[in-house]
Amino acid sequence: MLVLVICGSFILSVTCHGGHQHSLYLPEISENKAKSFLHNRHIRSLDPHPDYCTYLRYESWCEWHIPYCQGQQEFTREHRCATLSTPCSPGQHCVLTTPCPAHFRHNCVDKNECDSNPCQNGGTCHNGNNQYTCTCLPGWTGTNCEIDIDECASTPCMYGNDCIQDRINSYICVCSERFEGVHCERDCRPGPADVMFLIDTSFSQKEAINQSVDFMTEFVKQIPIGPNDFQVSLVSFSLHPKTIFNFTTFQSNSSLLNALSLIESESGPTKTSDALQYASQKILNPANGARLLSNISHYVILVTNGLSTDRNQAIHTAQILRNTNPHFKIYAVGIGEDIAHEELVQLPTDASLSFSPDNNDLLLAMLKDAADYGCTDCNSTSLTDVIILFDTSEDSSPLKGSSLHSLKFVDKLVDSFDMAHTDIKVAMLTFSSDSQIKFNFSHISDQDMKAKIFTTTIDNRQRNTSIRVGLLKMEEFFTSPSSGGRPEARKICYLFTNGKWPTSENSELKHKIEELNAAGISVNVMVTVDDTDSYSDTDMSLTNAKEIAFDPYRVYIVEENNDYVIIQAAARETRYVKCPSDIFKSKH
């Protein structure tokens, strides 16, 4: 189809079926109508002015702008609405439904109560029959959304902690003391817990009873005792276990501390298996005050030297309890004149729960375990600097007799530190007529470290060199800025020797090791025992080691058949727990 427009006339050209074309002429419009169209179009494009709503010549503009003219014809509206024979009903008002001068019309219409924008603070207005409702934004309420909701009014913060309304539709709980969480819902004050001391009072522990009492005393002094906090029971054992007092006998620190001295030594064997079963079946029982609730932790602290008469059975019983009794966890602390580390690491619930009595590691590990899951007051850490101090003097070196076992043990001990995944750093020093730095705390590859360990040899230039020389060099190395050590790190020394130094040196060495311990450096004496050593030689070596050690727990026997368990025991204290000093600050 083809349409062709020619000057003033409309010609419609249509192609029909068969190819024929027909033309139709449309009629012309008059000149006046054309001018009127152009004039009205011009009027409609004018900017708003009140007069356009009044004069007939702007009628077309008014019809295009009715909402504007309704607002400009208030006098006309009042005049015409006054002539209504029947006033508008409640909820209605009289309006000019058509406000243009050619045909003013008025009528009663429903009011839009939302025209006055009654809803405040971003609320949405909904018009109704002679009424309105406001839908408020979160955080506001009231007829007109004029009331700021107090989010703290419902006391959302638990345990009496303060609530602050910091912004609209929001609040913050200010957690005090040991509370954590959005609503202070986690009470991070350790406990409540039931703690049972299981004390070895057998014949071999006769001289260690006072040390056991001292350990328990220091432990109890640092925890709150009461029905809503920690409860403590005491059981002694030798041939048979015996209850000294149960969990509810003493409900205050003062009364409990006085009762710890009631324990007495016995002359029988050490039947640890029976004691563990007794603790599980008899003492950990509501009849003895145990609180068998899901929110109560339960611990057995086994205080022994690890020289059980029934060692295999004791280890087996501990394993059964670990797997079948979810109500308590076994910890072990080595106290005695002779310490069998190989047993002490197998009796607890985990090998890492075997502890020395000369620090707070056991207590702090327990406090972390007794706090609610997710609490961050007590934290595990491995920030430790370790020095391997290796004796290469001719008489007291563990290499005497051409044995490489001590170096293999050092290699395995260093591997156990897992320095790639922990914060433990290791250095190695040797000493004889002089000292040598094998490697410092700066990281070197595992291959280089192993190579340096195995290049250690005996120095044949001087005999009977005092171990004190090595201890002094070790102390200096820990504090030297060039060594790469860290002032804030735990400091541990492993002194490798065969223990065959003159006994005349023991007093001086003991004094030096006590000084080092006071300065925060723990010295573990690693006594290498050779297969060729006689019983008397081994006995002399261990006697020397025990006489200089800060505590018998810190003497380890290094033999070819006990590498694994001794390394577990010796390496445990490189990983430990730190808690703030006010961990038991009172709740409000």
C-alpha positions in Angstrom: 0.0 0.0 0.0 1.3 3.5 -0.8 0.2 6.7 0.9 1.0 10.0 -0.8 0.3 13.4 0.8 0.0 16.3 -1.7 -0.4 20.0 -0.5 -3.6 20.4 1.4 -5.3 17.3 0.2 -5.0 13.7 1.4 -4.7 11.1 -1.3 -4.9 7.5 -0.3 -3.4 5.2 -2.9 -4.4 1.6 -2.4 -3.0 -1.4 -4.4 -5.7 -4.1 -4.6 -5.5 -7.7 -5.5 -4.8 -8.0 -9.2 -2.4 -5.1 -9.3 -5.1 -2.3 -9.7 -4.6 1.0 -7.8 -7.4 3.2 -6.5 -7.1 6.8 -5.1 -9.4 8.3 -2.4 -9.4 12.1 -1.6 -9.9 13.0 2.1 -11.9 16.2 2.8 -9.9 19.4 3.7 -10.2 20.9 7.2 -11.1 24.5 7.5 -8.6 27.2 8.2 -10.3 28.3 11.4 -10.2 24.7 12.8 -6.6 24.4 11.9 -5.8 27.6 13.7 -7.8 26.5 16.7 -5.8 23.3 16.9 -2.6 25.2 16.8 -3.8 27.8 19.3 -4.9 25.1 21.8 -1.7 23.3 21.4 0.1 26.5 22.2 -2.2 27.1 25.2 -1.5 23.6 26.6 2.2 24.3 26.5 2.0 27.4 28.7 3.6 27.4 32.1 1.0 27.2 35.0 -0.7 30.5 36.1 -3.8 30.9 38.3 -5.5 33.0 35.6 -5.5 30.0 33.2 -8.0 28.3 35.5 -10.4 31.2 35.4 -10.8 32.5 31.8 -12.7 30.6 29.1 -10.0 31.1 26.5 -7.8 28.9 28.6 -10.4 26.2 28.9 -8.4 23.6 27.0 -5.3 24.3 29.3 -7.4 23.9 32.4 -8.8 20.5 31.2 -5.2 19.3 30.8 -4.2 20.5 34.3 -7.2 19.7 36.5 -5.2 18.9 39.7 -3.5 22.3 39.5 -6.8 24.2 38.9 -8.5 22.4 41.8 -6.0 24.0 44.1 -6.6 27.5 42.5 -10.4 27.5 42.7 -10.9 27.4 46.5 -13.2 30.5 46.4 -15.3 29.0 43.6 -15.4 25.7 45.5 -16.6 27.3 48.7 -19.2 29.4 46.9 -20.7 26.5 44.9 -20.5 24.0 47.8 -22.4 26.5 50.0 -25.4 26.0 47.7 -25.7 22.2 48.4 -29.1 21.4 49.7 -27.7 18.5 51.8 -24.3 18.8 53.4 -21.7 16.2 52.8 -21.7 13.1 55.1 -19.0 12.7 57.8 -15.8 11.5 56.1 -16.7 13.4 52.9 -16.1 16.9 51.7 -17.3 19.0 48.8 -14.9 19.5 45.9 -14.9 20.8 42.4 -14.8 17.6 40.5 -14.3 19.7 37.3 -12.7 23.0 38.1 -12.6 24.6 34.6 -14.7 27.7 33.9 -16.7 26.3 31.0 -18.3 23.6 33.1 -17.7 23.9 36.9 -19.0 20.8 38.7 -19.0 20.0 42.3 -19.8 16.9 44.4 -19.3 15.2 47.8 -16.3 12.8 47.7 -14.6 10.7 50.4 -11.8 12.5 52.2 -8.2 11.3 51.7 -7.0 11.4 55.3 -3.5 10.8 54.1 -3.3 14.2 52.3 -2.0 15.8 55.4 0.9 13.3 55.6 0.1 12.3 59.2 2.6 9.4 59.3 6.0 10.5 60.7 9.5 9.0 60.6 9.0 7.4 57.2 5.8 5.6 58.0 3.4 4.7 55.1 -0.2 6.1 55.3 -3.2 4.0 54.3 -6.5 5.9 53.7 -9.7 4.4 55.1 -13.4 5.4 55.5 -13.1 8.6 57.6 -9.8 7.3 59.1 -6.2 6.3 58.2 -3.6 3.9 59.5 0.2 4.2 59.5 2.6 1.3 58.8 5.7 2.2 60.7 9.3 1.5 59.8 11.2 -0.9 62.2 12.0 0.9 65.4 8.9 3.1 65.5 5.4 2.8 66.8 2.3 4.9 67.7 -0.7 6.1 65.7 1.5 8.4 63.6 4.8 6.4 64.1 5.9 9.1 66.4 7.3 6.9 69.2 10.8 5.5 69.1 10.6 1.9 70.4 12.9 1.3 73.4 14.6 -2.0 72.3 16.2 -2.3 75.8 12.8 -2.4 77.5 12.6 -6.1 77.0 15.9 -6.5 78.9 17.6 -8.5 76.1 21.0 -8.5 77.8 21.4 -11.6 80.0 22.9 -11.9 83.5 22.0 -8.3 84.3 24.4 -6.7 81.8 23.8 -3.2 80.5 21.8 -2.5 77.4 22.4 0.7 75.3 20.0 1.8 72.5 22.7 3.2 70.2 20.5 3.8 67.1 17.0 3.3 65.7 15.8 -0.3 65.8 19.1 -1.4 67.4 20.8 -2.0 70.8 24.1 -3.1 72.1 24.7 -5.2 75.2 27.7 -4.0 77.2 29.1 -7.3 78.6 30.8 -7.0 82.0 33.1 -9.3 83.9 33.6 -12.6 82.0 30.4 -12.4 79.8 30.5 -12.6 76.0 28.1 -12.8 73.1 25.5 -10.5 71.4 23.3 -10.8 74.5 26.1 -11.6 76.9 24.7 -15.1 76.9 28.0 -16.8 77.4 29.2 -16.9 80.9 33.0 -17.2 80.4 33.8 -17.5 84.1 35.1 -21.1 84.3 32.8 -23.6 86.0 30.8 -24.9 87.6 32.8 -28.1 87.9 33.3 -31.1 90.2 37.0 -31.8 90.8 38.2 -35.0 92.5 41.8 -35.3 93.7 42.9 -38.9 93.5 46.1 -39.0 95.7 48.7 -41.8 95.6 49.6 -42.5 99.3 51.4 -45.7 98.8 54.8 -46.6 100.3 56.8 -45.1 97.4 55.1 -41.8 98.0 55.8 -41.5 101.7 58.3 -38.6 101.3 56.0 -36.9 98.7 52.8 -36.5 100.8 53.7 -32.9 101.8 54.3 -32.0 98.2 51.0 -33.5 97.2 49.2 -31.4 99.9 51.1 -28.3 98.8 50.0 -28.8 95.2 46.4 -29.3 96.1 46.5 -26.2 98.4 47.8 -23.9 95.7 45.3 -25.3 93.3 42.3 -24.8 95.6 43.4 -21.2 96.5 42.9 -20.2 92.9 39.3 -21.4 92.3 36.0 -20.4 94.0 34.5 -23.1 96.1 30.7 -23.3 96.5 27.5 -25.1 95.4 27.3 -22.9 92.3 31.1 -22.9 91.5 33.7 -25.6 92.0 33.2 -28.5 94.3 36.1 -30.7 95.5 36.4 -34.2 96.8 39.5 -36.1 98.0 40.2 -39.8 97.6 43.5 -41.5 98.7 44.7 -44.8 97.4 47.3 -47.5 98.0 46.2 -51.1 98.2 42.6 -49.8 98.4 41.0 -46.4 97.7 39.5 -44.4 100.6 37.3 -41.4 100.6 38.6 -38.5 102.7 35.7 -36.2 101.9 33.1 -35.9 99.2 32.0 -33.0 97.0 29.6 -31.4 99.4 31.5 -31.8 102.6 33.2 -28.4 102.4 31.5 -25.5 100.6 34.1 -22.8 101.2 37.8 -22.3 100.4 38.8 -21.9 104.0 37.2 -25.1 105.3 38.4 -27.0 102.3 42.0 -25.9 102.7 42.1 -27.0 106.3 40.8 -30.4 105.3 43.5 -31.2 102.8 46.0 -32.0 105.5 43.8 -34.9 106.7 45.5 -37.1 104.1 48.1 -39.7 105.4 50.6 -42.0 103.8 50.2 -45.8 103.8 52.6 -48.7 103.5 50.9 -50.7 100.7 51.4 -51.0 97.0 50.0 -48.6 94.3 46.8 -50.1 92.9 45.9 -47.3 90.5 43.3 -49.4 88.5 41.1 -49.9 91.5 41.4 -46.3 92.4 40.2 -45.1 89.0 37.2 -47.5 89.0 36.3 -46.4 92.6 36.4 -42.7 91.5 34.2 -43.4 88.5 31.6 -45.7 90.2 31.5 -44.5 93.8 32.6 -40.8 94.0 31.2 -39.5 90.8 27.8 -40.2 92.1 24.9 -38.0 93.3 25.1 -39.7 96.7 28.5 -38.2 97.1 27.4 -34.7 95.9 28.4 -35.1 92.2 26.3 -32.8 90.0 25.6 -35.0 87.0 24.2 -32.2 84.8 25.1 -31.3 81.2 26.5 -27.9 82.2 28.8 -29.3 85.0 32.3 -30.4 84.1 33.9 -33.3 86.0 37.6 -33.8 86.5 39.8 -36.4 88.2 43.3 -35.1 89.1 45.5 -38.2 89.6 48.5 -37.2 91.8 51.1 -40.0 91.5 54.7 -40.8 90.6 53.6 -43.1 87.8 55.0 -46.3 89.5 51.8 -48.3 89.7 52.0 -51.8 90.9 49.4 -52.7 88.3 50.7 -50.5 85.5 49.2 -52.4 82.5 45.9 -52.8 84.2 45.8 -49.2 85.3 46.5 -48.0 81.7 43.8 -50.3 80.4 41.2 -49.1 83.0 42.0 -45.5 82.1 41.4 -46.2 78.5 38.1 -47.9 79.2 36.9 -44.9 81.3 38.1 -42.5 78.6 35.9 -44.3 76.1 32.8 -45.2 78.2 32.4 -42.5 80.9 31.6 -39.1 79.4 31.2 -37.4 82.8 34.8 -36.8 83.7 38.2 -36.1 82.2 41.4 -37.5 83.8 44.4 -35.3 84.4 47.7 -36.4 85.8 50.4 -34.6 87.8 53.8 -36.2 88.5 54.8 -35.9 92.1 57.4 -38.1 93.8 61.1 -38.8 94.3 61.1 -40.9 91.1 58.9 -40.1 88.2 57.8 -42.6 85.5 56.9 -40.4 82.6 56.0 -43.4 80.4 53.0 -44.2 82.7 52.0 -40.6 83.4 51.4 -39.8 79.7 49.1 -42.9 79.3 46.8 -42.5 82.3 45.2 -39.2 81.5 42.3 -38.7 79.0 44.9 -37.4 76.6 48.7 -37.5 76.6 48.8 -33.7 76.7 47.1 -33.8 80.1 50.1 -34.9 82.0 51.6 -32.0 84.0 54.6 -30.9 86.1 53.7 -29.8 89.7 56.0 -26.7 89.5 53.7 -24.4 87.5 50.0 -23.7 86.9 49.7 -25.4 83.5 47.2 -28.1 84.8 45.0 -25.5 86.5 44.9 -23.2 83.4 44.2 -26.1 81.0 41.3 -27.1 83.3 39.9 -23.5 83.5 39.9 -23.3 79.7 38.1 -26.6 79.5 35.5 -25.6 82.2 34.5 -22.3 80.4 31.6 -22.2 78.0 32.4 -23.2 74.4 33.5 -20.2 72.3 34.8 -18.2 75.3 38.1 -16.4 74.5 39.4 -15.4 78.0 41.7 -18.5 78.2 43.6 -19.3 75.1 46.0 -22.1 74.0 49.4 -21.0 72.8 52.7 -22.5 71.7 54.8 -19.3 71.9 57.9 -21.1 73.2 61.7 -20.8 72.7 63.5 -24.1 73.1 67.3 -24.6 73.6 68.8 -28.0 73.1 71.9 -27.9 75.4 74.1 -30.8 74.5 77.0 -31.9 76.6 80.0 -32.9 74.4 82.7 -33.2 77.1 84.5 -36.5 77.2 83.2 -37.8 80.5 79.6 -36.6 80.7 78.5 -36.5 77.0 75.6 -38.7 76.1 77.7 -39.6 73.0 80.2 -41.5 75.2 80.5 -45.0 73.9 79.9 -43.9 70.3 76.2 -44.1 70.7 74.1 -42.0 68.3 70.9 -42.7 70.1 70.9 -39.3 72.0 71.2 -37.5 68.7 68.4 -39.5 67.2 66.3 -38.6 70.2 67.1 -34.9 69.7 66.1 -35.2 66.1 62.7 -36.8 67.0 62.1 -34.3 69.8 62.6 -31.4 67.4 60.3 -33.0 64.9 57.6 -33.3 67.7 57.6 -29.5 68.0 56.0 -29.3 64.5 57.5 -25.8 64.0 55.7 -25.4 60.6 52.3 -25.4 62.4 53.2 -24.0 65.9 54.9 -20.9 67.3 57.8 -22.9 68.7 61.4 -21.9 67.9 64.4 -24.1 68.5 68.2 -23.4 68.9 71.0 -25.9 69.7 74.2 -25.3 71.7 76.9 -27.7 72.6 79.5 -27.2 75.4 82.7 -28.7 76.7 86.0 -26.8 76.9 84.1 -24.1 75.0 80.6 -23.7 73.5 79.4 -23.9 70.0 76.1 -22.6 68.4 74.8 -25.3 66.1 71.9 -23.1 65.0 70.0 -20.2 66.6 66.2 -19.4 66.8 66.1 -18.1 63.2 64.4 -20.6 60.9 66.5 -23.0 58.8 65.3 -25.9 56.7 64.6 -29.2 58.3 67.4 -30.8 56.3 70.0 -28.2 57.5 68.8 -28.6 61.1 69.1 -32.4 60.9 72.5 -32.2 59.4 73.8 -29.8 62.1 72.3 -32.1 64.8 74.2 -35.2 63.5 77.5 -33.4 63.1 77.8 -33.2 66.9 80.8 -35.1 68.3 82.7 -35.5 71.6 85.3 -32.9 72.4 88.3 -34.8 73.6 90.3 -31.7 74.6 89.1 -31.4 78.2 87.7 -33.7 80.8 85.2 -33.1 83.6 84.0 -29.7 82.3 81.4 -28.2 84.6 77.8 -28.3 83.2 77.5 -24.8 84.8 79.5 -23.5 81.8 76.8 -24.7 79.5 74.0 -23.4 81.7 75.6 -19.9 81.7 76.0 -19.9 78.0 72.4 -21.1 77.6 71.1 -18.3 79.8 73.1 -15.7 77.9 71.8 -17.1 74.6 68.2 -16.8 75.6 68.5 -13.1 76.3 70.9 -12.2 73.5 69.2 -10.0 70.8 71.3 -11.6 68.1 70.0 -15.1 68.9 66.5 -14.5 67.5 64.8 -15.3 70.9 61.6 -13.6 71.9 61.3 -12.0 75.4 57.6 -12.8 75.7 58.0 -16.5 74.8 58.1 -19.4 77.3 61.7 -20.6 77.7 62.6 -24.2 78.0 66.0 -25.9 78.0 66.6 -29.6 77.4 70.0 -30.5 78.9 71.4 -33.7 77.3 74.0 -35.5 79.4 74.9 -39.0 80.7 74.8 -37.7 84.3 78.4 -38.7 85.0 79.8 -35.5 86.4 81.5 -35.1 89.8 78.9 -35.1 92.6 80.8 -32.2 94.2 79.3 -29.9 91.5 75.7 -30.8 92.4 75.1 -28.1 95.0 76.3 -25.3 92.7 74.4 -26.7 89.7 71.2 -27.0 91.8 71.5 -23.4 92.9 72.1 -22.2 89.3 69.0 -24.2 88.0 66.9 -22.6 90.7 68.1 -19.2 89.6 67.2 -20.0 86.0 63.7 -21.2 87.1 63.1 -18.0 89.0 64.1 -16.1 85.8 61.5 -18.1 83.8 63.8 -20.7 82.3 62.8 -24.3 82.9 65.6 -26.9 82.7 64.8 -30.5 81.8 67.6 -32.9 82.5 67.7 -35.6 79.7 69.8 -38.4 81.0 70.9 -40.8 78.3 71.3 -44.4 79.6 73.5 -46.7 77.5 72.9 -50.5 77.3 76.5 -51.0 78.5 76.0 -49.0 81.7 75.9 -51.0 84.9 73.1 -50.6 87.4 75.3 -48.6 89.7 76.4 -46.3 86.8 72.7 -45.7 85.9 71.8 -45.1 89.5 74.6 -42.6 89.9 73.5 -40.8 86.8 69.9 -40.5 87.9 71.0 -39.4 91.4 73.1 -36.6 90.0 70.2 -35.5 87.8 67.6 -35.5 90.5 69.9 -33.6 92.9 70.4 -30.7 90.4 66.8 -30.7 88.9 64.3 -28.1 90.1 61.8 -30.9 90.6 62.2 -34.7 90.0 59.5 -34.4 87.3 62.1 -32.6 85.2 64.4 -35.6 85.0 63.8 -37.8 81.9 65.5 -41.1 81.1 66.4 -41.4 77.5 66.6 -45.1 76.4 66.3 -46.7 73.0 63.0 -48.4 73.8 61.1 -45.4 75.2 61.5 -42.6 72.7 57.8 -42.1 71.9 56.3 -41.7 75.3 59.3 -39.7 76.7 59.1 -37.3 73.8 55.4 -36.9 74.4 56.0 -36.1 78.1 59.0 -33.8 77.5 57.4 -31.8 74.7 54.0 -31.2 76.4 54.9 -28.0 78.1 55.8 -26.3 74.8 52.1 -25.9 74.3 50.1 -24.4 77.2 47.1 -22.2 78.2 47.1 -18.6 79.2 44.3 -17.0 81.2 43.9 -13.5 82.6 44.7 -13.0 86.3 41.1 -11.9 87.1 39.4 -14.9 85.4 37.2 -15.4 88.5 36.1 -11.8 88.9 32.8 -12.0 90.7 29.5 -11.9 88.8 27.0 -9.2 89.5 
